[in-house]
Amino acid sequence: MQRKPNWFKRVFNFYRDGFRNMTVGKTLWVIILIKLFIFFIIIRWIFFPNFLASKSDDDEGKAQYVREQLVNNHPGDDTQH
């Protein structure tokens, strides 16, 4: 009696064989991976700089800065009525 491979192995073999036989698909996957790299690495550096790193070098100093910003009222704030 021959055993069927488990479902994980069958799925893995299905995708492995599919990627091996691709021609145009390989180029498309390269384009997709380049776009993901740009979106998640390059864009992150541009739009989400590490602001707290400029305020302190250690975690305690960063936490203290955040606490001060959350607790202190700044002039011009209309939060108190």
Residue pairs with C-beta under 8 A, 6 or more apart in sequence:
4 10
5 13
19 25
19 26
19 29
22 29
52 62
52 65
52 66
53 62
55 61
55 62
55 65
56 62
56 64
56 65
73 79
73 80
